[in-house]
Amino acid sequence: MSDSMKQIAMRIEDLRESSDYTVEQMADMLSVSVEEYRKYEAGEADMSISFLVKLSDVLGVDMTEILTGQTPRLNTLSVTRAGKGHETDSHDQYVYKNLAYNFIHRKIEPMYVTVRPEDNKTLVPNSHDGQEFDYILSGTMHLVVGKNDIVLNPGDSAYYDSRAPHAMEAVGDEPVHFLAIVIP
């Protein structure tokens, strides 16, 4: 487990305890088993961005606070330079960079996502409240949303109800880079 994941797990436990929620209550509110939730708090399980979005909503804090331990401060403009952004190693198949992590009261979560072909495993769908927009920048991506199974190439995009189970993987030897806009 990375040091970053340990810190995120500790912050989640601290936030839960300061909110006077039990592990069982949190698991119920997040629609996960108690065992799975305990693994998250112990830093023993990867957390998807969708889980972190839902968790931040339940705890009433900005996702940036969970990921970095800091409260976002910008409220007029946030600039993220090329190759920058707050990287989140929360999922073993995807690399996320939050492109507006320091903007307070975000209405969307803009993410630069990389899906590496060497990480392709069994597609493990996740779901979360809200909607999602994915715009392919490079590479070819296999996307499954509910019963829909499509391949997206650079310049293609998909907009979907993220309550539907969805998963993605790189096709071929090239990583996929895409912009994901998550609307909680």
N, C-alpha and C positions, 0 to 999 in steps of 0.2 A: 504494500500500500504506500502510495506517495505521501510525502509530508503535507502537500496541499490537501489531499483527501482526508488525512487525519484531522487537519484544522477545520475543514468543512464539517466533518462529522461531530467534532467537539462543539462547534457553533450551533449546529442543529440541536444537539442535546441541551445546551445552555438556553437556547431560545424556547425550546419546548418546556423546560423546567420553569423558566421565568414567566411563561404563559399559563402555568399551572395545569398543563395537560399531562395525562398519563400516556405511556407508550401505547396502550390499548386505544385510547381516544384518538391519538394521532394516526394510528394505523387505520382506524375506521374512517376518519375524515379524509384520508389520502387514498382510500380504497385499495390498501395493500394488506397482506397478512401481518400479524404481530411479529412473526419471525423475520419477514422481509424488512420490516421497519427497524427492528433491532440491528440487523446487519448494516443498514444505512447509518445508524447512529454509532455503530462500532467501526465504521469505515471499511467494512468487509464486502460491500457490494457497490458496484458502479451505479451512479444515479444519472438517469437521463435528464436532459434539459426540461422535458415536459414534467418530470417529477419535481424538479427544482422550482419551476414556475408555479405549480400547484402548491408546493410546500410554502413558498414565499407568500402566496395568497392566504393560506390557512393561518400562518403565523403573523400576518399583517406587517411584513417587512419587505423591503426591496430585495430582489434576488442578489444584487451586488453585495448586500450586507452578509448574506449567507456565504457567498463565494470568496469575499475578500476580507470581511470583518470591518469594512468601512462603509459609511453612509455616503451615497452619491451626493454631490454638492452642486453640480452645474444645473442651471435652469433656463438658460437662454440659448446656449450653443455648446455642442460637444463635437470636437473634431477628433477623428481617429485616423492616424497616418497609415499609409500602405504597410501591410505586414504587421501592424500593431493590433491592439484590442486585448481584452482580458481573456487569456486562454483558460479554458476549463477542461481539465482531464477527468470528466465525470462519466464517461462512457467508453467502454473498451473498443468500440467499432468506429466512433466518430471523434474528430477533434473540433471543438467549438471555440470560436473567438467572439466574445460579445463586443459589438462595435459601438455601443452607447452605454457601457456599464457605469459611467460616472454622471449620467444625466438623471436627475431626480424626477420621480413620478412619471416614468416612461409609460406610454400606452401600448407600446410594442416592444418586442425583444429582437433587435436585428442581430443576426449571427452569421459569421463567415464560417462555413462548415467544410471540413475535409473528410472524405471517406476514402480510406486507403484500401487498395485491392488486397493487400496481404492480411487485412483484418476481416475480410469477408468470411463469415461463418454462417450459421443458420440464421435466416432473417428472423429477428425477434421483434415483433410489433410492439409499439407502445401507443398510448392514447392519452389525451389531456383535453381539458376544456378549451374552447376557443377555436381559432382558425389558424392556418399556416399557409404561407406563400413561399415556394422554393424556386429560385431562378438559377439555372445551370450556367456557370462561368466557363468551366473547362472539364473535360472528361465526359464519360457516359455513365448515367445512373439508372439503375433498375429501381423503380418505385412501386410499392404495393400499398394501396389505400383501400381498406375494406376488401371487396372482391375485384377491385380494379388493379390490373397488373400492366405497367407501362415502362417504356424505356425513354429517357430524356437525354437530349444532346445539348451542346452549348447553344445558348439563346432560347432554349425551351424553358417553360415554366409550368408550375402546377399550383393551384390554389385549392385547398380542401378543408373540410370540417375535421379538425384534429381530434375530435371524439372518436372518429373511425380509427380502428387499429391501422397503424402505418409503419412501414420499415423501408430502408433503402440500402443499396450496396453498389459498389463500383463494378462496372462491366469492363473486362479487359485488364490490361496491365497498368493503365494510367489512373492516378487518383482522381476523384471527382471533387471539384471545388464549386460550392454554390452558396448563394445568399439565401438565408432562411429568415423570414419575418414571421415571428410567432406573436399572435394576438391573443392574449389570455382571455 
